[in-house]
Amino acid sequence: MHELYFIFGVFILLFVITDLLWTTLWVDGGAGPISSRLTTVIWKGLRFITKDRSKLLSLAGPIILVSILFMWILSIWAGWVFLFTGDENSLIDTRDDEPITWAARIYFVAYTMFTMGNGDFSPKDGFWQIATSLTTASGMLFVTLSVSYVLSVLGGVTQKRSFAEGVTGQGEKSEIIVKQGWNGKDYSNIDLFLKDYSAQLSTLTQQHKAYPILHYYHSEKTEQASAVAVVVFDEALTLFKYGIPEHRQPNKVWVREARSSVQSYLSTLNSAFIKSADHAPPPVDLESLRSAGLPVTSEKEFEQAHSKLEERRKKLLGMIRADAWKWPAEQQ
């Protein structure tokens, strides 16, 4: 029976430390197998409990982050407890010559993980002294990587909200951005906006790849929701590329770069178990631009180009629904 405790403890430690290193250090790996599933379960549970109320759902990110940290520390703690239980003589009571209880082992592992111990218990010579040193090392590893992880995630949240506010500040719908970009003869005024926010979205994409938990930091306000902003940004790019005559379009390099940035961002959705919607959202309203006197392509030409974007727009719809928001055209 004691050997089974030892094996179980080793298994827990290997699994959770792998998850810790995977999540915090592997930039292209996203979250580890435990963290990613725990995140998804908590998010779905919170959506069910809050009924998608944004004010309450805005707590989801901090709750998930704290839950992951607690999962790591409790699992490491439990792993070492089981490992030290693998040998009934692994610890020596320096005060009383009494058998070591479960409570004593839990206590020993707890203070060993974060300090060098207080002398109440001593490990048996040999292997158990090395195990004790590794227990302290694992505690230091947890603290160091957790602090770094928290700071990186919070930096990503700030980047998300900065990007969202910048895009929605131009217009809460794609048609508004296109209308405001027209200077009377072309769209050269919008070039700097496309260049700047394409670069910001590329940075945000890399942060989401490294820290998929960012997908679950829900904003209380629509104008700070990055999922909404990405949709508005991409729909505006669709209008610029396919709804505006070629000789009146913004700089093609920046439009292409911006569309590529959106596509790269959408590639991060799988790491957060976010799937495409089963149908495409409503088409972009080209008629509103025509009514405003802006130069636009023919309805037939636009529809043909628009139909090729169905899969891309399904991903966008799946993303915005996964973040508990509605498509911008459906927002009140």
VENKAJO-V997620 format. One record per residue. SS is DSSP state (H for helix, E for strand, - for the rest). D_CENTER is the distance of its C-alpha to the mean C-alpha in Angstrom with 1 decimal. Layout:
((SS:D_CENTER) (SS:D_CENTER))
This chain:
((-:41.2) (H:40.3) (H:39.3) (H:36.8) (H:35.2) (H:34.9) (H:33.4) (H:30.9) (H:29.9) (H:29.5) (H:27.3) (H:25.0) (H:24.8) (H:24.2) (H:21.4) (H:19.5) (H:20.1) (H:18.9) (H:15.6) (H:15.5) (H:16.5) (H:14.3) (H:11.0) (H:12.3) (H:14.6) (-:14.0) (-:12.2) (-:12.7) (-:12.2) (-:8.4) (-:8.6) (-:12.2) (H:14.1) (H:14.5) (H:11.2) (H:9.5) (H:12.5) (H:12.7) (H:9.4) (H:10.6) (H:14.0) (H:13.4) (H:11.5) (H:14.4) (H:16.9) (H:15.9) (H:16.2) (H:19.5) (H:20.7) (H:19.9) (-:21.0) (-:18.2) (-:19.7) (H:17.4) (H:19.0) (H:18.3) (H:14.9) (-:13.8) (-:14.3) (H:11.6) (H:9.0) (H:11.9) (H:13.3) (H:10.5) (H:10.3) (H:14.1) (H:14.4) (H:12.7) (H:15.0) (H:17.9) (H:17.5) (H:17.7) (H:20.7) (H:22.5) (H:22.2) (H:23.6) (H:26.2) (H:27.2) (H:27.4) (H:29.8) (H:31.8) (H:32.5) (H:33.3) (H:35.8) (H:37.2) (-:38.1) (-:41.3) (-:43.2) (-:44.7) (-:41.5) (E:41.9) (E:45.1) (E:45.8) (-:47.5) (-:49.1) (-:50.3) (-:51.3) (-:49.3) (-:46.9) (-:43.2) (-:41.4) (H:37.9) (H:37.4) (H:38.7) (H:36.4) (H:33.4) (H:34.8) (H:35.5) (H:32.1) (H:30.5) (H:32.6) (H:32.6) (H:28.8) (H:28.9) (-:32.5) (-:35.4) (-:37.0) (-:39.9) (-:42.6) (-:42.9) (E:42.0) (E:42.4) (E:41.2) (-:43.9) (-:45.0) (-:43.4) (H:40.3) (H:39.2) (H:39.5) (H:37.1) (H:34.7) (H:34.9) (H:34.0) (H:31.0) (H:29.9) (H:30.0) (H:28.2) (H:25.3) (H:25.1) (H:25.1) (H:22.4) (H:20.1) (H:20.8) (H:20.4) (H:17.1) (H:15.7) (H:16.8) (H:15.5) (H:12.0) (H:12.1) (H:13.6) (H:11.1) (H:8.2) (H:10.8) (H:11.9) (H:8.7) (H:9.0) (H:12.6) (H:12.2) (H:10.4) (H:13.3) (H:15.8) (H:15.2) (H:15.3) (H:18.5) (H:20.1) (H:19.8) (H:20.8) (H:23.4) (H:25.1) (-:25.2) (-:23.4) (-:24.5) (H:24.9) (H:28.7) (H:28.9) (H:27.2) (H:29.7) (H:32.6) (H:31.9) (H:31.6) (-:35.2) (-:37.8) (-:40.8) (-:41.1) (-:37.7) (-:34.0) (H:34.3) (H:33.0) (H:29.5) (H:29.2) (H:27.9) (H:25.2) (H:24.0) (H:24.1) (H:22.3) (H:19.4) (H:19.1) (H:18.7) (H:16.1) (H:14.0) (H:14.6) (H:13.3) (H:10.1) (H:9.9) (H:10.5) (H:7.9) (H:5.1) (H:7.6) (H:8.0) (-:4.8) (H:2.6) (H:2.8) (H:2.7) (H:3.7) (H:5.8) (-:7.3) (-:10.3) (-:13.1) (-:16.6) (-:18.2) (H:18.0) (H:18.7) (H:15.5) (-:13.3) (H:11.6) (H:11.7) (H:15.4) (H:15.9) (H:14.8) (H:17.3) (H:20.0) (H:19.7) (H:20.0) (H:22.8) (H:24.6) (H:24.4) (H:25.9) (H:28.7) (H:29.4) (H:29.6) (H:31.4) (H:32.8) (-:34.6) (-:37.6) (H:37.0) (H:39.3) (H:37.6) (-:33.9) (-:31.8) (-:31.6) (H:30.7) (H:29.0) (H:26.5) (H:26.0) (H:25.4) (H:23.0) (H:21.0) (H:21.0) (H:19.9) (H:16.9) (H:15.9) (H:16.6) (H:14.5) (H:11.4) (H:12.3) (-:12.5) (-:8.8) (H:9.0) (H:10.8) (H:8.4) (H:6.8) (-:10.5) (-:10.8) (-:14.5) (-:16.9) (-:19.2) (-:22.7) (-:24.4) (-:24.0) (-:23.8) (-:27.0) (-:28.2) (-:28.1) (-:31.2) (-:33.4) (H:36.4) (H:35.3) (H:35.3) (H:38.7) (H:40.1) (-:39.0) (-:41.2) (-:38.6) (-:39.4) (-:37.5) (-:38.0) (-:39.8) (H:38.1) (H:38.9) (H:37.5) (H:34.3) (H:33.9) (H:34.6) (H:31.8) (H:29.4) (H:30.1) (-:28.6) (-:25.2) (H:24.8) (H:22.2) (H:20.0) (H:20.5) (H:19.8) (H:16.3) (H:15.9) (H:17.4) (H:15.3) (H:12.1) (H:13.8) (H:15.2) (H:12.1) (-:11.1) (-:14.7) (-:16.3) (-:19.5) (-:20.4) (H:21.7) (H:25.3) (H:25.1) (-:24.0) (-:27.0))
